[in-house]
Amino acid sequence: MATLSLSTNILHLPHWSVLKAMPFATQTNYQRQRAKLKLSLVILLPILFALAFIMLFLAWQSTHSVMKSSIDYQLQETQNNAQSRLESYLSGLDNLLSSLAENPKLANYIIEDKRQDAKAMLSNTLEHNYGEYLDLLVLSRQGKYWANMSSPLYLLGSDLNSTIGDISYFNKWSSVNLTPDPNALTAIIQRYPILSSHTGMVVGSVFGGLILNDNLTLLSLLGKDTSDKSLQLLLDDHPVGPIFKEEKLDSNLINKIITSKQTKGKIEGHYFSRKPLSFGNDKQRLQLLVVADRSLSHLYTYTYLYHFLLLMVLLLLVLATLLLAKYKK
């Protein structure tokens, strides 16, 4: 009986060849799974890389658009503020000069040829609010220069008669050249009629305005609260007056920007904007050039560098993954 039982147990044991084949079957399944995994990596990694690259490109493009809009907005805001301040500045001068021209005493002084009394009235006008901003204050009588209380810094002399003849408009600001080249003086002037209180006839004119050359007061006003930017006035595409600087600019930079004929752009790492300053009868002769310092350009460069480094890190990670998969084969 014992012999029969042992024989039965032996019959139920797995065959030796089956036992021997089991490890090979397990190994084959493992190799197949590994091959499938590698195939999945080969397929998925390029897809993931492409998706990551597309997302990175879209993020860079969005940042590029936002930064460009921000730079344009800053330059436009500076232009708008300068325009508003110029209008306010000229409005203050306009009110002062209008009050002077409408004073009946001044008309009587001109009719009676009382030059010294008229000069005293002009001197008193200069002491009023905005009077300190007047570089030019001239009276004409019978179409000729008659009294001058302009700033002593500007020796106009015989040029006043030609200036009076050049300004034919009343109550409109005009930009004119007071003296010929090469050292021309450029001014913004307005002419006001002086009417007789008895006849209503024009007995003379008041000429008042400001010189653009070396006018740091005007530039400081236009550039008030402006940071990281420099300002330059242009008349007929030529620089007039000094540069209101936030940083030292290359002397040739302004000329390069003017020569480019561009209203906005980037030259030598400086973003710039050039737009007319409108006033009175001026036909867009006067323009304001706003030049940003290099900080905006540097910020732009840092953003590009940041996205480039992200792309390089992504490429290195993909390369390392592929090398690791190849090493484990």
C-alpha positions in Angstrom: 0.0 0.0 0.0 2.8 2.3 0.8 4.4 1.7 -2.5 1.2 2.5 -4.3 0.7 5.8 -2.4 4.2 6.9 -3.2 3.7 6.1 -6.9 0.5 8.1 -6.9 2.3 11.2 -5.4 5.0 11.0 -7.9 2.5 11.0 -10.7 1.0 14.3 -9.3 4.5 16.1 -9.2 5.2 18.5 -12.1 7.3 17.3 -14.9 10.9 18.4 -14.7 10.8 20.0 -18.1 7.9 22.1 -17.0 9.7 23.3 -13.9 12.7 24.0 -16.0 10.7 26.2 -18.5 8.9 28.4 -15.9 11.8 30.8 -15.2 12.3 31.3 -18.9 8.6 32.1 -19.4 8.8 34.7 -16.6 11.9 36.2 -18.0 10.3 36.4 -21.5 7.2 38.2 -20.1 9.5 40.7 -18.3 11.5 41.4 -21.4 8.2 42.0 -23.3 7.0 44.4 -20.7 10.3 46.2 -20.7 10.2 46.4 -24.5 6.7 47.8 -24.4 7.8 50.4 -21.8 10.7 51.5 -23.9 8.4 51.7 -27.0 6.0 53.8 -24.9 8.9 56.1 -23.9 10.1 56.4 -27.4 6.6 57.4 -28.5 5.5 59.5 -25.5 8.7 61.4 -24.8 8.7 63.2 -28.2 5.0 64.0 -27.8 5.5 65.3 -24.3 8.6 67.3 -25.5 6.6 68.8 -28.4 3.7 69.7 -26.1 6.1 71.2 -23.5 7.9 73.2 -26.3 4.6 74.5 -27.7 3.5 75.6 -24.2 6.9 77.2 -23.6 6.6 79.0 -27.0 3.1 80.2 -26.2 4.2 81.4 -22.8 7.1 83.2 -24.3 4.9 84.8 -27.0 2.4 85.9 -24.3 5.2 87.4 -22.2 6.7 89.1 -25.3 3.3 90.6 -26.2 2.7 91.8 -22.6 6.1 93.4 -22.3 5.9 95.1 -25.7 2.5 96.5 -24.8 3.9 97.6 -21.4 6.8 99.5 -23.1 4.5 101.1 -25.6 2.1 102.1 -22.8 4.9 103.7 -20.8 6.2 105.7 -23.8 2.7 106.8 -24.7 1.9 107.8 -21.2 5.0 110.0 -21.1 3.9 111.6 -24.4 0.3 112.2 -23.1 1.6 113.7 -19.9 3.9 116.0 -21.7 1.1 117.1 -24.0 -1.2 117.9 -21.1 1.6 119.8 -19.2 2.4 121.8 -22.3 -1.2 122.8 -22.8 -1.5 123.8 -19.1 1.8 125.7 -19.4 0.7 127.6 -22.4 -2.8 128.2 -21.0 -1.3 129.9 -18.0 0.8 132.2 -20.3 -2.3 132.8 -22.4 -4.4 134.0 -19.5 -1.6 136.3 -18.4 -1.0 137.9 -21.8 -4.7 138.2 -22.6 -5.3 140.2 -19.4 -2.4 142.4 -20.3 -3.7 143.1 -23.8 -7.2 143.8 -22.6 -6.1 146.4 -20.1 -7.4 149.8 -21.4 -4.4 151.6 -19.8 -2.0 149.8 -22.1 -4.0 150.9 -25.2 -3.9 154.5 -23.9 -0.1 154.4 -23.3 0.4 153.2 -26.9 -2.0 155.9 -28.4 -0.2 158.6 -26.3 3.2 157.1 -27.1 4.1 156.7 -23.4 6.8 154.1 -23.8 8.1 154.2 -20.2 4.6 153.8 -18.7 4.0 150.8 -21.0 7.3 149.2 -20.0 6.4 149.6 -16.3 3.1 147.8 -17.0 5.1 145.0 -18.8 7.5 144.8 -15.9 4.6 144.4 -13.5 3.2 141.6 -15.6 6.4 139.7 -15.3 6.0 139.6 -11.6 2.6 137.8 -11.8 2.1 134.1 -11.7 3.5 132.5 -14.9 5.3 135.8 -15.6 8.6 134.3 -14.7 8.1 131.8 -17.6 7.9 134.5 -20.2 11.2 134.8 -22.2 9.6 137.2 -24.7 7.4 140.2 -24.0 7.3 142.8 -26.8 4.9 145.6 -27.8 4.3 146.8 -31.3 2.9 150.1 -32.4 1.8 150.9 -36.0 3.2 147.6 -37.1 6.7 148.3 -35.7 8.6 147.1 -32.6 8.0 149.7 -29.9 8.8 148.3 -26.4 10.8 145.2 -25.3 10.8 143.6 -21.9 12.1 140.2 -23.0 14.7 138.3 -21.0 18.2 139.9 -21.2 19.6 136.5 -22.0 18.4 136.8 -25.6 19.8 139.8 -27.6 17.2 140.1 -30.3 17.8 143.6 -31.5 16.8 144.3 -35.1 15.3 140.8 -35.4 12.2 141.9 -33.5 10.7 143.8 -36.5 11.0 140.7 -38.8 9.5 138.6 -36.0 6.5 141.0 -35.7 6.0 140.7 -39.5 6.2 136.9 -39.5 3.4 136.4 -36.9 0.2 137.4 -38.6 -2.2 135.4 -36.5 -3.9 136.7 -33.4 -4.5 134.5 -30.3 -2.8 131.4 -31.8 0.5 129.9 -30.6 3.1 129.6 -33.4 6.7 128.3 -33.5 9.1 130.7 -35.2 12.8 131.1 -35.7 13.8 134.5 -34.2 17.4 134.6 -35.5 19.0 132.9 -38.5 21.2 129.9 -38.5 23.7 128.7 -37.4 22.7 129.8 -33.8 19.0 130.2 -34.4 16.7 130.9 -31.5 13.4 129.1 -31.8 10.4 130.3 -29.9 6.7 129.6 -29.3 4.9 133.0 -29.6 1.4 134.3 -29.5 0.1 137.7 -30.7 -2.7 139.6 -28.9 -4.4 142.6 -30.4 -4.6 145.8 -28.3 -7.9 147.6 -28.9 -8.7 151.2 -28.2 -11.5 151.5 -25.7 -12.9 154.5 -27.6 -12.7 153.5 -31.2 -12.4 149.7 -31.0 -9.5 149.9 -33.5 -6.3 147.9 -33.1 -3.6 150.3 -31.9 -0.9 147.7 -31.2 0.0 144.2 -30.3 1.4 142.2 -27.4 3.9 139.5 -28.4 4.6 136.9 -25.7 6.1 133.5 -25.5 9.1 131.3 -24.6 12.4 130.4 -26.1 12.9 126.6 -26.7 16.7 126.8 -26.8 18.2 126.0 -23.3 14.7 126.0 -21.8 15.4 123.6 -18.9 12.3 124.9 -17.2 10.0 123.7 -19.9 11.8 120.4 -20.3 11.7 119.8 -16.5 8.0 120.5 -16.6 7.4 118.1 -19.5 9.5 115.4 -17.9 8.1 115.8 -14.4 7.7 112.5 -12.5 9.3 110.7 -15.5 11.8 108.0 -14.6 14.1 106.0 -16.7 13.5 108.2 -19.8 15.1 111.2 -21.5 13.3 113.9 -23.5 14.4 115.9 -26.5 12.3 118.5 -28.4 12.5 118.4 -32.2 11.5 121.2 -34.5 11.2 120.2 -38.2 13.1 117.0 -37.4 16.0 118.9 -35.8 16.9 118.9 -32.1 16.1 122.2 -30.4 17.3 122.9 -26.9 19.0 120.6 -24.4 18.2 117.0 -23.6 16.3 116.2 -20.4 18.5 113.2 -19.4 17.8 110.3 -17.0 21.1 108.7 -18.1 24.0 109.7 -20.3 23.1 109.2 -23.9 25.5 108.7 -26.8 25.6 112.0 -28.7 24.9 110.2 -32.0 21.9 108.3 -30.7 19.4 111.2 -31.2 20.7 111.7 -34.7 20.3 108.0 -35.5 16.7 108.0 -34.2 15.9 111.1 -36.3 17.5 109.7 -39.4 15.6 106.4 -39.0 12.3 108.3 -39.6 10.6 105.9 -37.2 7.9 107.1 -34.8 8.8 104.3 -32.4 11.2 101.5 -32.2 14.5 100.4 -30.7 18.0 101.6 -31.5 21.2 100.6 -29.7 19.2 99.0 -26.8 17.0 102.1 -26.3 13.3 102.1 -27.0 11.9 105.4 -28.2 8.8 107.2 -29.2 8.4 110.4 -31.3 5.1 112.3 -31.6 4.0 115.8 -32.3 3.2 118.3 -29.5 0.1 120.1 -30.7 -0.6 123.7 -29.9 -2.3 126.7 -31.6 -1.4 127.2 -35.3 1.5 124.8 -35.3 1.4 122.2 -38.1 3.1 119.4 -36.1 6.5 121.2 -36.4 7.2 120.6 -32.8 7.7 117.0 -31.7 8.8 115.3 -28.5 11.2 112.5 -28.6 11.1 110.1 -25.6 14.0 107.7 -25.2 13.9 105.0 -22.6 17.1 104.0 -20.8 18.6 100.5 -21.1 16.7 99.1 -18.2 13.6 98.2 -20.4 15.9 96.6 -22.9 17.7 94.6 -20.1 14.3 93.4 -18.8 13.4 92.3 -22.3 16.8 90.4 -22.5 16.4 88.8 -19.1 13.0 87.5 -20.1 14.4 86.0 -23.3 17.2 84.4 -21.3 14.8 83.0 -18.8 12.7 81.2 -21.5 15.9 80.1 -23.2 17.2 78.5 -20.0 13.9 76.8 -19.5 14.1 75.3 -22.9 17.7 74.1 -22.3 16.7 72.5 -19.0 13.9 70.7 -20.8 16.2 69.5 -23.5 18.7 68.2 -21.0 16.0 66.3 -19.1 14.8 64.7 -22.3 18.3 63.8 -23.3 19.1 62.3 -19.9 16.0 60.2 -20.0 16.8 58.8 -23.4 20.4 58.0 -22.4 19.2 56.3 -19.3 16.7 54.2 -21.2 19.4 53.2 -23.7 21.8 52.4 -20.9 19.3 49.9 -19.3 18.8 47.9 -22.5 
